Amino acid sequence: MAGEDVTKLATMAKLKAGRLGRELTDACLQYWGGMGFTNETPVSRAYRDSRLTSIGGGADEVMLMVLCKMMGTLPGSIKV
Ligand SMILES: Cc1cc2nc3c(=O)[nH]c(=O)nc-3n(C[C@H](O)[C@H](O)[C@H](O)COP(=O)(O)OP(=O)(O)OC[C@H]3O[C@@H](n4cnc5c(N)ncnc54)[C@H](O)[C@@H]3O)c2cc1C
């Protein structure tokens, strides 16, 4: 709203949200054990659905590429 470019912050937030979502749901599924693996428990659905954050709208690797570009550290762009 202040007219500033938030691309870098938004990219970092999306990357973090995807990774955290995977870590969190993985821990929840592990806690549930075999039951967590079955379709009868919501944790199984959360485990699968949370994966989309790291894929949809630009995968994690693409977020890393955007960040590298913005920080000038993309391999090949570094002048030696
Ligand atoms: C349920 C669902 C809903 C969706 N809804 C929409 C929607 O409403 N609108 C819309 O426009 N799209 C939608 N999509 C598409 C989504 O945006 C794409 O799936 C996403 O951009 C990833 O592209 P991709 O699936 O072609 O994977 P790819 O781009 O083929 O990626 C596959 C793998 O290759 C890696 N990769 C790709 N490029 C690079 C690179 N340059 N460097 C390093 N690694 C790379 C990725 O990180 C990933 O690990 C949806 C997808 C899903 C699964």
The ligand as a MOL file (V3000), in Angstrom:
LIG
                    3D

  0  0  0     0  0            999 V3000
M  V30 BEGIN CTAB
M  V30 COUNTS 53 58 0 0 0
M  V30 BEGIN ATOM
M  V30 1 C -4.1720 -28.5750 -7.3970 0
M  V30 2 C -3.5310 -27.5880 -8.3310 0
M  V30 3 C -4.1960 -26.4130 -8.6210 0
M  V30 4 C -3.6520 -25.4950 -9.5100 0
M  V30 5 N -4.3450 -24.3730 -9.7790 0
M  V30 6 C -3.8490 -23.4840 -10.6500 0
M  V30 7 C -4.5910 -22.2940 -10.9810 0
M  V30 8 O -5.7050 -22.0720 -10.4740 0
M  V30 9 N -4.0650 -21.4280 -11.8620 0
M  V30 10 C -2.8430 -21.6550 -12.4510 0
M  V30 11 O -2.4250 -20.8310 -13.2520 0
M  V30 12 N -2.1330 -22.7700 -12.1510 0
M  V30 13 C -2.6030 -23.6870 -11.2780 0
M  V30 14 N -1.8700 -24.8170 -10.9930 0
M  V30 15 C -0.5970 -25.0170 -11.6720 0
M  V30 16 C 0.5690 -24.6630 -10.7630 0
M  V30 17 O 0.7530 -23.2570 -10.7200 0
M  V30 18 C 1.8010 -25.4000 -11.3110 0
M  V30 19 O 1.6390 -26.7570 -10.9530 0
M  V30 20 C 3.0700 -24.8220 -10.7160 0
M  V30 21 O 3.3940 -23.5600 -11.2630 0
M  V30 22 C 4.2670 -25.7550 -10.9510 0
M  V30 23 O 4.4050 -26.0300 -12.3140 0
M  V30 24 P 4.4450 -27.5410 -12.8160 0
M  V30 25 O 3.3950 -28.3500 -12.1470 0
M  V30 26 O 4.4700 -27.4710 -14.3060 0
M  V30 27 O 5.8070 -28.1090 -12.2850 0
M  V30 28 P 7.2240 -27.9040 -12.9540 0
M  V30 29 O 7.4530 -26.4710 -13.2760 0
M  V30 30 O 7.3730 -28.9200 -14.0470 0
M  V30 31 O 8.1130 -28.2970 -11.7190 0
M  V30 32 C 8.4990 -29.6540 -11.4460 0
M  V30 33 C 9.7510 -29.6010 -10.6350 0
M  V30 34 O 10.7820 -28.9570 -11.3690 0
M  V30 35 C 11.3100 -27.8740 -10.6270 0
M  V30 36 N 11.6900 -26.7590 -11.4680 0
M  V30 37 C 10.9430 -26.1660 -12.4270 0
M  V30 38 N 11.6060 -25.1290 -12.9960 0
M  V30 39 C 12.8000 -25.0760 -12.3740 0
M  V30 40 C 13.9390 -24.2340 -12.5120 0
M  V30 41 N 13.9620 -23.2420 -13.3990 0
M  V30 42 N 14.9960 -24.4460 -11.6920 0
M  V30 43 C 14.9670 -25.4760 -10.7910 0
M  V30 44 N 13.9350 -26.3100 -10.6140 0
M  V30 45 C 12.8660 -26.1190 -11.3950 0
M  V30 46 C 10.2170 -27.4580 -9.6810 0
M  V30 47 O 10.7080 -26.7910 -8.5650 0
M  V30 48 C 9.6010 -28.7910 -9.3160 0
M  V30 49 O 10.3350 -29.4040 -8.2970 0
M  V30 50 C -2.3740 -25.7430 -10.0980 0
M  V30 51 C -1.6960 -26.9260 -9.7700 0
M  V30 52 C -2.2530 -27.8320 -8.9080 0
M  V30 53 C -1.4850 -29.1170 -8.5800 0
M  V30 END ATOM
M  V30 BEGIN BOND
M  V30 1 1 1 2
M  V30 2 1 2 3
M  V30 3 2 2 52
M  V30 4 2 3 4
M  V30 5 1 4 5
M  V30 6 1 4 50
M  V30 7 2 5 6
M  V30 8 1 6 7
M  V30 9 1 6 13
M  V30 10 2 7 8
M  V30 11 1 7 9
M  V30 12 1 9 10
M  V30 13 2 10 11
M  V30 14 1 10 12
M  V30 15 2 12 13
M  V30 16 1 13 14
M  V30 17 1 14 15
M  V30 18 1 14 50
M  V30 19 1 15 16
M  V30 20 1 16 17
M  V30 21 1 16 18
M  V30 22 1 18 19
M  V30 23 1 18 20
M  V30 24 1 20 21
M  V30 25 1 20 22
M  V30 26 1 22 23
M  V30 27 1 23 24
M  V30 28 2 24 25
M  V30 29 1 24 26
M  V30 30 1 24 27
M  V30 31 1 27 28
M  V30 32 2 28 29
M  V30 33 1 28 30
M  V30 34 1 28 31
M  V30 35 1 31 32
M  V30 36 1 32 33
M  V30 37 1 33 34
M  V30 38 1 33 48
M  V30 39 1 34 35
M  V30 40 1 35 36
M  V30 41 1 35 46
M  V30 42 1 36 37
M  V30 43 1 36 45
M  V30 44 2 37 38
M  V30 45 1 38 39
M  V30 46 1 39 40
M  V30 47 2 39 45
M  V30 48 1 40 41
M  V30 49 2 40 42
M  V30 50 1 42 43
M  V30 51 2 43 44
M  V30 52 1 44 45
M  V30 53 1 46 47
M  V30 54 1 46 48
M  V30 55 1 48 49
M  V30 56 2 50 51
M  V30 57 1 51 52
M  V30 58 1 52 53
M  V30 END BOND
M  V30 END CTAB
M  END
